[in-house]
């Protein structure tokens, strides 16, 4: 049972409901963060939600998963180290350029690392001869000049030098595959930061253990997980504004979902063939199993099962959630239906 009625009676603004729910989980944030104060983390997220009210209309389940990703990276969701951004009713964590630099520096790999924009008229040289690779950039500080290139460079502790230079055509190719096209999308709000981040991502493929700093492209959720989150968090069409946001935040994490109103990105219409590929949103046990699997993938603790599954009347759903978390099969004792991949 959700606490929607209580929140509505008390007439609490969505931002207040969000703060209260985060404060309730302060101990979980503290356990997940390494050297960031949980109160500082909460303040940063609340400020982001005030600046971008669309975050207040996201499901709390997706917001919490985004918070766990930020905690895993040990970065603040402050728009500088990283940002939690809305995609319809789903929130997603995106590390920013400064946050990735912080992670590189904390890794102890590099003596020096950085990325920058090359603008028209600036001195820029990058060439290779018989003596090796040469690189030079002299910024002029004219932020209004058109961008021509972006680069990332680093020197490792042992003196090895690495550099990646990307032209505008390559940058635009990366930008074009971003699924976010709204005015508040990262590529529109932080264009140059995203350019630098793209160059850093390319550089990470060259650096020793650099891939450990990056997951798969965090500007785009892996398709199965993106589809699952959309299914688990999709809601009926509602009027926009505070009432809709309040309904999202006042409910328990990840309320059961109706059919989504979106078709697959590739235009196909074939349904999933197994419970592990995507949740059957008409089956509460399939949803519970898939939510457990996602919780494991995003670094949540096994003890962080959704509150509605801890109800005495939801014992089977809790078992399904734990089976999904553990990567095991779950058999519904009432129907005999098996969830999860079938061995062999």
N, C-alpha and C positions, 0 to 999 in steps of 0.2 A: 504493500500500500504506500502511495506517495504522500508527501506532506504538502501537496498543492493547496488544499483547502486552508491549512494553517497560514501559509504564506499569503494567500489571497485575503484572508480575514484581517491579518495584520497589516495588509496593504504595504508590504515591503517592496522597495524598488529592486529591480533585478540585480543591480550592482551590489546592493546590500546582501541579497541572498547569496550571490557568488562569494563575497568576502566571508560570510559566515561558514559556507561549506568548505572553503579553503582553510579557514582557521580550525575547523573541526578535524581536518586532516594534517594539521601542522606537524604532528609527531612523525607521520609518514614522510612528509617533505624533509624533515630534519634528518631522518635515517637515510634518505636517498641522496642528499647533498653532501659534498665533501667539505668545502670551505666557504660556503655561502650561507648566511643567516636565513632561516626559513621565513622570518618576518620581512626581510628585505626582498625575498623572492615573491612573497604574496603582494607586497606593495607595488613591485614592478608590474605584476600581472594585472592588478586592479587599475593601475594607471593606464596600461595598454587598453584595457577594456573601456575605460572612460574616453580615451582618445578615439578608439574605434568601437562605437557602440554595437556594430554587427557581431562582435565577439559575444555580446550578452545574449544573442539569439542562438548561439551554438549549444548543442547538447552538452551537458556536464560530463558525460562519459568521454566524448572526444576531447574536451578541454583537459580532463584529468590525464588522459593518455598523452596529450601534448606536454603537459607538465612533467610527466615521468620521463619523457624523452629529453626535455630540457635538463632535468636533474641528472640523467645519465651522462649528458655532455658536461654537466657542472657549469652551466651558463645561465645568465639571467635573461628572462623574457622582456627585455627593456627596449627592444628596437635597435640596440647597438650590438650587443653580444649575440642576440637571437631574437626572434619574433614568433609569437603565436598568432596565426592569421586565420580568418574565417574563409571556408569554402562552402557556401550555402549554410547548412546547419552543422557542419563539421569543422572543428578547429584543428590546425596542423602546426607542428613545431618546425621552424626553419632556422638553423644556425646562420648567423650573418658573418660578414667578412672579419670584423673585429673579434668575434667569438672564436672563429677558426684560427686566427693568428694566436689568440690566447692558448688554444689547445696545442698548437704546434710548439709554442714556447714552453709550455708546461711539460711537453713530452721529452724535452732535453735533447732532441735530435739536432737542432740547428743553432749555429752561432749567430746567424742573422736570417730573417725571412720577411718578405713584404710583397705587396702588390700595388700597382698604380695605373692610372690612366695616362695615355700619351695623347696630347692635344695638338691640333694643327699649329705649326710654327715652332714647336719645341725641338730641341736637339735630341735625337734618338738614333742610336747605332746598335745594330745587332748583326753580327756576322761571324763566320767561322773560317779560319785559315789554317796553315800548317802548324801554328802554335796553339790552336785550340779555339774555344768559343769566346767571343768578345761582346761586351754589353755596356752601354752607356745611355743614361737618360738625364737630361737637365730640365726639370720642370720650370715653367715661367710664372706659375701662379695665376694664370688667366682662366678662370673657371667657365668663362662664356665661350671660349674657343671650341670648335667642333672636336669630338672625340675621333681619333684615327686608329688607335690600338689600345690594348690592355695587356699587361704582363704580370707575371709572378716570378719571383726569383728567391733563391735561398743559398746559403753556404752552410754546409754541415760542420759538425765539430772537427772532422778530420780534414777540413779545407776543401772538400769537393764543392764545385759550384754548379747549380742547376737553374735554368731559366726557361719559361714558356711564354711565347708571344702570340697573341691572338688578334687577327684583324677583325674589322667590323662585320664582315660577312659570316665569319665563324661565330661571333658573339650573337648575331641575329638568328643564326640557325638554332643555337641553344635556347634563345629566348622564345622562338616560335613554337617549341614543343611544350612550353609551360602551360599547364592546364588552367591557370588562373588568368582571366582576362578582364576582371573588374577593375574599377578605378583604384581600389585599395589593394590590388595584387602587388606582391613584392617587386616584380620587375617594373611596375609603374611608380610605386612609392619610393623605392630605393634602387633606381636603375644602375647607378655607378657602383654601388656596393655589391649588387648582384653580378656586375661585370667582373669585379675584382675576385669575387667568390668563385666564379667560373674558372678564372685563370688559376686560382689556388687549387681548385679541384684537379685541373690538368697537371699541375705541378706535383700534386700528392702522388700521382702515379709513377713519378720518377724518383721521389725521395725514398730512402730506406724506411720501411714500416710506415710510409706516409698514408697508406690505405687505412691504417688503424684509426686515423683522425676522421675519416669520412665513412659514412654508411653509403648504401646505394643512394642515388640522387635524392636528397631530402626535399627537393622542390616538387617532387612528384612521388606520391605514395606508390609502392609496388601495386600493379593492377588488382591482384586478388584481395589485398588488404584494403585498398581504396574502395572496391566494390562492396566488401563486407561491412566496412564502416558506414558506407552510404545506406546499406540495407538495415543495419542495426540501429542507426540514428535517424532514419527518415521519419518524417512526421506528416500528418495530414496538412493540407493547405490551411494556413491560418492568416488572419489579418496581421500585417507587420506592426512593429512597435513594442511598447513596454509589456503589453498583455501577453504577446507571443513569447517574448524573452522570459517573462516571469514564469510562464508555464514550463518552459524548458528547464530553468534553473531550479524551480521548486520541486520538480519530480525527482524520483530516485535515479541514480546513475543508470543511463542507458535503458530507458523505458522500452517495452516491447514495441515493435514497429509494424506499421502497415506496409502494403506494397509500395516500393519507391516509384517515383514518376519519371525515372530516367531510363533510357535504353543504354545498352553497353556502348562504350566509346567507339568500338569498331563497327557499330551499326548492326551487329548480330543479335539474334533473339534466342539462341539455344540456352536452355536452363543449365545450371551447374549439374554435374554428374555425380558428385559425392558431397557428403556433409563437410569434408575438410576443405573443399574448393571454395565454398561460400555457404552462408547459412540459409536454410529454408525459413524465410521470415514468417511462414504460417505455422511453424513448429517450434514451440518454446524450448524444447530440448536441443534442437539444432542450433538455435540462437545461443543458448547457454554454452554449448560445446564450443562454438566459434568464438564467443567472447572470452572464454578461457584461453583459447589458443592465441588470440591477439594479446591478451594480458601478458602471457609468457613472452611473446615476441617483443613487446615494448618495455620489458624489464620490470613489470609490476611484481610485487611479492605474492606468493601463493596464498598468504593470509589476507590479501586484499580482495577477496571475492565480493561481488556486488551485494549491497545491503539487502536487496529484496530476496536474494538467494539464501540469506541466513534466517529467513522466516521458517517456522516449524512446518509450514505447509508447502515449502519449496525444497524439501530434502532431495528429491530426484534432480531438480534443476541444478542444485549445488553439486551433486555428484557428476552431472554432465559437465558443468563448468570446470571442475577439478580434473576430469578426464581430458578435456581439451587442453588444459594447462599442462598436464603431464605428458601429453602426446599419446595417450592410451585410448583404446576403444571404450565406448560406453554403450551398454545394452539396457534399454528400457524394460524393466521387469514386467511391466503391465502389458506391453505390446510386442516385446521381443525385437523391436527395431534396433539396429546397430548403427552407431555414429562413429565416424572416423574411418581412416583407410583400412580396408580389409587386407590382412597379411596374405602374401602370396598371390 
